[in-house]
Amino acid sequence: MWNMIMERMPSTLGMFCTALAFLVPYVTYKINQKLHKDMDPPWKKEEKKQSSN
């Protein structure tokens, strides 16, 4: 039984690539959010506030 389960588990490389497939876009998204928060010009920040109200 244990052998059958272990045979179906992905390899270490497969697990690593799966983790990267999640982490790379997530980190990119978070960095992009931080950059927009800190570096958007004032007129754009006002525009976002008005559209959210």
Biopython code that builds the backbone (N, CA, C, O; Angstrom):
import numpy as np
from Bio.PDB.StructureBuilder import StructureBuilder

atoms = [
    (1, "MET", "N", (0.829, -1.196, 0.000)),
    (1, "MET", "CA", (0.000, 0.000, 0.000)),
    (1, "MET", "C", (0.867, 1.250, 0.000)),
    (1, "MET", "O", (0.647, 2.165, -0.794)),
    (2, "TRP", "N", (1.853, 1.289, 0.891)),
    (2, "TRP", "CA", (2.729, 2.466, 0.979)),
    (2, "TRP", "C", (3.503, 2.672, -0.321)),
    (2, "TRP", "O", (3.717, 3.806, -0.749)),
    (3, "ASN", "N", (3.925, 1.560, -0.950)),
    (3, "ASN", "CA", (4.635, 1.640, -2.223)),
    (3, "ASN", "C", (3.767, 2.279, -3.302)),
    (3, "ASN", "O", (4.251, 3.099, -4.082)),
    (4, "MET", "N", (2.505, 1.916, -3.350)),
    (4, "MET", "CA", (1.591, 2.458, -4.351)),
    (4, "MET", "C", (1.451, 3.971, -4.183)),
    (4, "MET", "O", (1.418, 4.707, -5.169)),
    (5, "ILE", "N", (1.370, 4.430, -2.942)),
    (5, "ILE", "CA", (1.249, 5.862, -2.671)),
    (5, "ILE", "C", (2.527, 6.591, -3.069)),
    (5, "ILE", "O", (2.464, 7.654, -3.685)),
    (6, "MET", "N", (3.669, 6.041, -2.729)),
    (6, "MET", "CA", (4.941, 6.681, -3.037)),
    (6, "MET", "C", (5.214, 6.740, -4.545)),
    (6, "MET", "O", (5.850, 7.679, -5.024)),
    (7, "GLU", "N", (4.736, 5.744, -5.285)),
    (7, "GLU", "CA", (4.914, 5.755, -6.729)),
    (7, "GLU", "C", (4.117, 6.864, -7.394)),
    (7, "GLU", "O", (4.518, 7.384, -8.435)),
    (8, "ARG", "N", (3.008, 7.219, -6.806)),
    (8, "ARG", "CA", (2.143, 8.249, -7.391)),
    (8, "ARG", "C", (2.543, 9.673, -6.989)),
    (8, "ARG", "O", (2.063, 10.641, -7.579)),
    (9, "MET", "N", (3.399, 9.801, -6.010)),
    (9, "MET", "CA", (3.860, 11.123, -5.575)),
    (9, "MET", "C", (4.774, 11.732, -6.635)),
    (9, "MET", "O", (5.586, 11.022, -7.229)),
    (10, "PRO", "N", (4.653, 13.036, -6.880)),
    (10, "PRO", "CA", (5.556, 13.662, -7.846)),
    (10, "PRO", "C", (6.990, 13.694, -7.313)),
    (10, "PRO", "O", (7.224, 13.604, -6.108)),
    (11, "SER", "N", (7.919, 13.820, -8.220)),
    (11, "SER", "CA", (9.329, 13.849, -7.832)),
    (11, "SER", "C", (9.637, 15.159, -7.107)),
    (11, "SER", "O", (8.811, 16.071, -7.070)),
    (12, "THR", "N", (10.813, 15.233, -6.543)),
    (12, "THR", "CA", (11.242, 16.448, -5.857)),
    (12, "THR", "C", (11.282, 17.612, -6.832)),
    (12, "THR", "O", (10.880, 18.724, -6.489)),
    (13, "LEU", "N", (11.759, 17.367, -8.034)),
    (13, "LEU", "CA", (11.799, 18.416, -9.055)),
    (13, "LEU", "C", (10.387, 18.875, -9.406)),
    (13, "LEU", "O", (10.147, 20.068, -9.591)),
    (14, "GLY", "N", (9.467, 17.940, -9.495)),
    (14, "GLY", "CA", (8.072, 18.289, -9.774)),
    (14, "GLY", "C", (7.472, 19.153, -8.681)),
    (14, "GLY", "O", (6.764, 20.118, -8.967)),
    (15, "MET", "N", (7.751, 18.813, -7.431)),
    (15, "MET", "CA", (7.248, 19.608, -6.303)),
    (15, "MET", "C", (7.871, 21.003, -6.303)),
    (15, "MET", "O", (7.190, 21.996, -6.049)),
    (16, "PHE", "N", (9.169, 21.068, -6.591)),
    (16, "PHE", "CA", (9.870, 22.338, -6.637)),
    (16, "PHE", "C", (9.299, 23.241, -7.735)),
    (16, "PHE", "O", (9.068, 24.429, -7.508)),
    (17, "CYS", "N", (9.075, 22.680, -8.909)),
    (17, "CYS", "CA", (8.515, 23.457, -10.025)),
    (17, "CYS", "C", (7.080, 23.914, -9.731)),
    (17, "CYS", "O", (6.684, 25.012, -10.120)),
    (18, "THR", "N", (6.319, 23.081, -9.054)),
    (18, "THR", "CA", (4.962, 23.461, -8.658)),
    (18, "THR", "C", (4.994, 24.638, -7.688)),
    (18, "THR", "O", (4.200, 25.570, -7.815)),
    (19, "ALA", "N", (5.897, 24.598, -6.735)),
    (19, "ALA", "CA", (6.029, 25.696, -5.780)),
    (19, "ALA", "C", (6.451, 26.976, -6.505)),
    (19, "ALA", "O", (5.929, 28.053, -6.216)),
    (20, "LEU", "N", (7.378, 26.863, -7.431)),
    (20, "LEU", "CA", (7.804, 28.043, -8.195)),
    (20, "LEU", "C", (6.676, 28.607, -9.056)),
    (20, "LEU", "O", (6.567, 29.821, -9.223)),
    (21, "ALA", "N", (5.842, 27.728, -9.600)),
    (21, "ALA", "CA", (4.717, 28.164, -10.423)),
    (21, "ALA", "C", (3.741, 29.011, -9.610)),
    (21, "ALA", "O", (3.043, 29.855, -10.173)),
    (22, "PHE", "N", (3.684, 28.805, -8.322)),
    (22, "PHE", "CA", (2.859, 29.634, -7.452)),
    (22, "PHE", "C", (3.621, 30.857, -6.954)),
    (22, "PHE", "O", (3.096, 31.970, -6.985)),
    (23, "LEU", "N", (4.847, 30.659, -6.500)),
    (23, "LEU", "CA", (5.594, 31.726, -5.842)),
    (23, "LEU", "C", (6.012, 32.861, -6.778)),
    (23, "LEU", "O", (5.928, 34.027, -6.392)),
    (24, "VAL", "N", (6.451, 32.555, -7.976)),
    (24, "VAL", "CA", (6.937, 33.600, -8.880)),
    (24, "VAL", "C", (5.827, 34.604, -9.218)),
    (24, "VAL", "O", (6.055, 35.805, -9.067)),
    (25, "PRO", "N", (4.641, 34.178, -9.664)),
    (25, "PRO", "CA", (3.591, 35.168, -9.931)),
    (25, "PRO", "C", (3.120, 35.904, -8.666)),
    (25, "PRO", "O", (2.821, 37.097, -8.717)),
    (26, "TYR", "N", (3.058, 35.197, -7.546)),
    (26, "TYR", "CA", (2.607, 35.826, -6.303)),
    (26, "TYR", "C", (3.576, 36.920, -5.857)),
    (26, "TYR", "O", (3.151, 38.015, -5.487)),
    (27, "VAL", "N", (4.864, 36.629, -5.893)),
    (27, "VAL", "CA", (5.871, 37.623, -5.497)),
    (27, "VAL", "C", (5.850, 38.798, -6.467)),
    (27, "VAL", "O", (5.966, 39.949, -6.044)),
    (28, "THR", "N", (5.706, 38.525, -7.756)),
    (28, "THR", "CA", (5.613, 39.594, -8.752)),
    (28, "THR", "C", (4.406, 40.487, -8.479)),
    (28, "THR", "O", (4.505, 41.711, -8.567)),
    (29, "TYR", "N", (3.281, 39.884, -8.152)),
    (29, "TYR", "CA", (2.067, 40.634, -7.838)),
    (29, "TYR", "C", (2.267, 41.539, -6.616)),
    (29, "TYR", "O", (1.890, 42.710, -6.632)),
    (30, "LYS", "N", (2.861, 40.981, -5.564)),
    (30, "LYS", "CA", (3.075, 41.751, -4.341)),
    (30, "LYS", "C", (4.060, 42.906, -4.576)),
    (30, "LYS", "O", (3.842, 44.010, -4.078)),
    (31, "ILE", "N", (5.130, 42.664, -5.322)),
    (31, "ILE", "CA", (6.095, 43.727, -5.626)),
    (31, "ILE", "C", (5.421, 44.817, -6.452)),
    (31, "ILE", "O", (5.639, 46.005, -6.212)),
    (32, "ASN", "N", (4.603, 44.417, -7.424)),
    (32, "ASN", "CA", (3.897, 45.378, -8.251)),
    (32, "ASN", "C", (2.952, 46.238, -7.409)),
    (32, "ASN", "O", (2.869, 47.449, -7.617)),
    (33, "GLN", "N", (2.247, 45.630, -6.473)),
    (33, "GLN", "CA", (1.357, 46.388, -5.583)),
    (33, "GLN", "C", (2.145, 47.411, -4.773)),
    (33, "GLN", "O", (1.735, 48.566, -4.660)),
    (34, "LYS", "N", (3.266, 46.993, -4.213)),
    (34, "LYS", "CA", (4.074, 47.893, -3.393)),
    (34, "LYS", "C", (4.625, 49.044, -4.234)),
    (34, "LYS", "O", (4.624, 50.190, -3.787)),
    (35, "LEU", "N", (5.090, 48.754, -5.430)),
    (35, "LEU", "CA", (5.614, 49.801, -6.301)),
    (35, "LEU", "C", (4.527, 50.811, -6.653)),
    (35, "LEU", "O", (4.775, 52.016, -6.639)),
    (36, "HIS", "N", (3.335, 50.334, -6.966)),
    (36, "HIS", "CA", (2.237, 51.250, -7.280)),
    (36, "HIS", "C", (1.870, 52.092, -6.067)),
    (36, "HIS", "O", (1.607, 53.287, -6.198)),
    (37, "LYS", "N", (1.850, 51.486, -4.904)),
    (37, "LYS", "CA", (1.491, 52.217, -3.685)),
    (37, "LYS", "C", (2.493, 53.336, -3.398)),
    (37, "LYS", "O", (2.109, 54.443, -3.021)),
    (38, "ASP", "N", (3.779, 53.036, -3.581)),
    (38, "ASP", "CA", (4.811, 54.007, -3.226)),
    (38, "ASP", "C", (5.142, 54.992, -4.335)),
    (38, "ASP", "O", (5.563, 56.111, -4.041)),
    (39, "MET", "N", (4.965, 54.618, -5.603)),
    (39, "MET", "CA", (5.503, 55.435, -6.679)),
    (39, "MET", "C", (4.476, 55.996, -7.649)),
    (39, "MET", "O", (4.856, 56.693, -8.589)),
    (40, "ASP", "N", (3.200, 55.724, -7.462)),
    (40, "ASP", "CA", (2.208, 56.324, -8.350)),
    (40, "ASP", "C", (2.188, 57.837, -8.144)),
    (40, "ASP", "O", (2.347, 58.304, -7.016)),
    (41, "PRO", "N", (1.997, 58.605, -9.209)),
    (41, "PRO", "CA", (1.920, 60.061, -9.064)),
    (41, "PRO", "C", (0.667, 60.452, -8.277)),
    (41, "PRO", "O", (-0.297, 59.688, -8.221)),
    (42, "PRO", "N", (0.682, 61.640, -7.670)),
    (42, "PRO", "CA", (-0.454, 62.052, -6.832)),
    (42, "PRO", "C", (-1.799, 62.069, -7.569)),
    (42, "PRO", "O", (-2.822, 61.697, -6.994)),
    (43, "TRP", "N", (-1.804, 62.495, -8.828)),
    (43, "TRP", "CA", (-3.070, 62.541, -9.550)),
    (43, "TRP", "C", (-3.661, 61.156, -9.743)),
    (43, "TRP", "O", (-4.883, 61.009, -9.783)),
    (44, "LYS", "N", (-2.838, 60.162, -9.861)),
    (44, "LYS", "CA", (-3.352, 58.812, -10.030)),
    (44, "LYS", "C", (-3.900, 58.273, -8.710)),
    (44, "LYS", "O", (-4.889, 57.539, -8.704)),
    (45, "LYS", "N", (-3.269, 58.630, -7.602)),
    (45, "LYS", "CA", (-3.770, 58.194, -6.298)),
    (45, "LYS", "C", (-5.143, 58.805, -6.029)),
    (45, "LYS", "O", (-6.028, 58.139, -5.491)),
    (46, "GLU", "N", (-5.321, 60.092, -6.410)),
    (46, "GLU", "CA", (-6.626, 60.736, -6.241)),
    (46, "GLU", "C", (-7.674, 60.062, -7.118)),
    (46, "GLU", "O", (-8.819, 59.879, -6.703)),
    (47, "GLU", "N", (-7.280, 59.698, -8.314)),
    (47, "GLU", "CA", (-8.192, 59.033, -9.252)),
    (47, "GLU", "C", (-8.673, 57.706, -8.670)),
    (47, "GLU", "O", (-9.849, 57.365, -8.793)),
    (48, "LYS", "N", (-7.780, 56.965, -8.042)),
    (48, "LYS", "CA", (-8.165, 55.681, -7.440)),
    (48, "LYS", "C", (-9.117, 55.888, -6.280)),
    (48, "LYS", "O", (-10.063, 55.119, -6.111)),
    (49, "LYS", "N", (-8.879, 56.931, -5.465)),
    (49, "LYS", "CA", (-9.760, 57.195, -4.334)),
    (49, "LYS", "C", (-11.153, 57.555, -4.808)),
    (49, "LYS", "O", (-12.143, 57.102, -4.232)),
    (50, "GLN", "N", (-11.242, 58.374, -5.864)),
    (50, "GLN", "CA", (-12.550, 58.783, -6.389)),
    (50, "GLN", "C", (-13.316, 57.618, -7.002)),
    (50, "GLN", "O", (-14.535, 57.528, -6.857)),
    (51, "SER", "N", (-12.613, 56.739, -7.676)),
    (51, "SER", "CA", (-13.289, 55.603, -8.310)),
    (51, "SER", "C", (-13.754, 54.579, -7.275)),
    (51, "SER", "O", (-14.728, 53.865, -7.514)),
    (52, "SER", "N", (-13.080, 54.497, -6.140)),
    (52, "SER", "CA", (-13.490, 53.531, -5.111)),
    (52, "SER", "C", (-14.687, 54.040, -4.303)),
    (52, "SER", "O", (-15.388, 53.234, -3.692)),
    (53, "ASN", "N", (-14.935, 55.320, -4.281)),
    (53, "ASN", "CA", (-16.082, 55.880, -3.521)),
    (53, "ASN", "C", (-17.360, 55.777, -4.266)),
    (53, "ASN", "O", (-18.402, 56.199, -3.765)),
]
sb = StructureBuilder()
sb.init_structure("model")
sb.init_model(0)
sb.init_chain("A")
sb.init_seg("    ")
for serial, (resi, resn, name, xyz) in enumerate(atoms, 1):
    if name == "N":
        sb.init_residue(resn, " ", resi, " ")
    sb.init_atom(name, np.array(xyz, "f"), 0.0, 1.0, " ", f" {name:<3s}", serial, name[0])
structure = sb.get_structure()
